[in-house]
């Protein structure tokens, strides 16, 4: 599958729950794809009890997972023919999200290089208030996407 066919596939998934992909963690999150373009993706999540800490607010690790997963999905449709993996994720937590609230997580490609892609991600409440933001770098592995069935 080429990056164009990957983009076409993800565009066909807009409005659908992302729970049948190659990422077990992403399947567990079960977000709804809202937007996707080359170098950009946005996914909606409803905060469930199993995503919360004891105070019934979104757990920081789950917030980080959401951003990392949306970045990974968006990175999958870049021009790279190789699988890329996260080498760092720097997160700032700016406000809380309560059980039952919805958030939107966006990921935007800032810079692409020969071996590294640099991303920014933001979690926003429906009101537009920023919950968390992250920057991340993904590195090219030696595994070709075509060898993995993509």
C-alpha positions as CSV (number, residue, x, y, z in Angstrom):
1,X,0.0,0.0,0.0
2,X,1.5,3.4,-0.9
3,X,1.1,6.5,1.2
4,X,-1.6,7.8,-1.2
5,X,-3.6,4.6,-0.8
6,X,-3.0,4.9,3.0
7,X,-4.4,8.4,2.9
8,X,-7.3,7.3,0.8
9,X,-8.0,4.5,3.3
10,X,-7.9,6.8,6.3
11,X,-10.2,9.3,4.5
12,X,-12.7,6.5,4.1
13,X,-12.6,6.0,7.8
14,X,-13.6,9.5,8.7
15,X,-16.6,9.4,11.1
16,X,-15.8,5.8,12.1
17,X,-14.5,4.3,15.3
18,X,-10.8,3.3,15.1
19,X,-11.0,-0.1,16.9
20,X,-9.8,-2.5,14.2
21,X,-6.3,-1.3,13.3
22,X,-2.8,-2.7,13.8
23,X,-2.4,-0.8,17.1
24,X,-3.9,-2.7,20.1
25,X,-3.5,0.4,22.2
26,X,-5.3,2.5,19.6
27,X,-8.0,0.0,19.3
28,X,-8.5,0.2,23.1
29,X,-8.8,4.0,22.9
30,X,-11.5,3.6,20.3
31,X,-11.5,7.1,19.0
32,X,-13.5,8.5,16.1
33,X,-11.5,9.8,13.2
34,X,-12.6,13.4,12.4
35,X,-10.0,14.6,9.9
36,X,-7.0,13.4,8.0
37,X,-4.6,14.9,5.5
38,X,-1.0,14.4,4.6
39,X,0.8,15.5,7.7
40,X,-2.3,16.0,9.9
41,X,-4.9,14.0,11.7
42,X,-7.7,14.7,14.3
43,X,-9.5,12.1,16.4
44,X,-12.3,12.5,19.0
45,X,-12.4,10.5,22.3
46,X,-15.0,10.2,25.0
47,X,-13.4,9.9,28.5
48,X,-14.4,6.5,29.9
49,X,-13.9,5.2,33.5
50,X,-11.0,3.0,32.4
51,X,-9.1,6.1,31.1
52,X,-9.4,8.0,34.5
53,X,-7.3,8.2,37.6
54,X,-9.0,7.8,41.1
55,X,-10.1,11.5,40.9
56,X,-12.2,10.6,37.8
57,X,-10.1,12.8,35.5
58,X,-8.2,11.7,32.4
59,X,-5.0,9.9,33.5
60,X,-1.8,11.6,32.2
61,X,-0.5,8.3,30.7
62,X,-3.7,7.9,28.7
63,X,-3.6,11.5,27.5
64,X,0.0,10.8,26.4
65,X,-1.1,7.6,24.7
66,X,-3.8,9.5,22.8
67,X,-1.4,12.0,21.4
68,X,1.2,9.3,20.6
69,X,-1.3,7.2,18.8
70,X,-2.7,10.0,16.7
71,X,0.8,11.1,15.8
72,X,1.6,7.5,14.8
73,X,-1.5,7.2,12.7
74,X,-0.7,10.4,10.9
75,X,2.9,9.5,10.4
76,X,1.8,6.2,8.8
77,X,0.5,8.2,5.8
78,X,3.7,10.3,5.2
79,X,6.0,9.5,2.3
80,X,8.1,7.1,4.3
81,X,8.3,3.6,2.9
82,X,9.7,2.4,6.3
83,X,8.0,1.9,9.6
84,X,8.7,4.7,12.0
85,X,8.6,4.6,15.8
86,X,8.5,7.2,18.6
87,X,11.8,8.0,20.2
88,X,10.5,10.8,22.5
89,X,7.3,12.3,23.6
90,X,7.4,15.6,25.6
91,X,4.1,16.4,27.2
92,X,2.8,19.5,29.0
93,X,-0.4,18.9,31.0
94,X,-2.4,22.2,31.2
95,X,-5.9,21.4,32.4
96,X,-8.0,18.4,33.4
97,X,-10.8,16.5,31.6
98,X,-13.5,14.8,33.6
99,X,-15.1,11.4,33.1
100,X,-17.7,11.6,30.3
101,X,-16.3,14.6,28.6
102,X,-15.1,14.5,25.0
103,X,-11.8,15.7,23.7
104,X,-10.2,16.2,20.2
105,X,-6.6,15.2,19.7
106,X,-4.8,16.6,16.7
107,X,-1.3,15.8,15.3
108,X,0.6,18.0,12.9
109,X,3.8,17.3,11.1
110,X,6.3,20.1,11.8
111,X,9.3,18.9,9.9
112,X,10.2,15.8,8.0
113,X,13.8,14.7,7.5
114,X,15.7,11.7,6.0
115,X,15.4,9.7,9.3
116,X,13.3,11.8,11.7
117,X,9.9,13.3,11.6
118,X,9.0,16.0,14.2
119,X,5.4,16.3,15.3
120,X,3.2,18.4,17.5
121,X,0.0,17.3,19.1
122,X,-2.7,19.0,21.1
123,X,-5.7,17.7,23.2
124,X,-8.6,20.1,23.4
125,X,-11.9,20.1,25.2
126,X,-15.1,20.7,23.2
127,X,-14.9,24.3,24.6
128,X,-11.5,24.7,22.8
129,X,-9.5,24.8,26.0
130,X,-6.1,23.1,25.7
131,X,-5.8,20.0,28.0
132,X,-2.3,18.9,27.0
133,X,0.2,19.5,24.3
134,X,3.2,17.4,23.1
135,X,6.1,17.3,20.8
136,X,7.5,14.1,19.5
137,X,10.2,12.7,17.2
138,X,9.7,9.5,15.2
139,X,12.7,7.7,13.7
140,X,12.8,5.5,10.6
141,X,13.3,1.8,11.4
142,X,14.8,-0.8,8.9
143,X,11.4,-2.4,8.5
144,X,9.7,-1.7,5.2
145,X,5.9,-1.1,5.4
146,X,5.5,-3.4,2.4
147,X,7.2,-6.2,4.3
148,X,4.7,-5.7,7.1
149,X,1.7,-6.0,4.7
150,X,1.0,-2.3,4.4
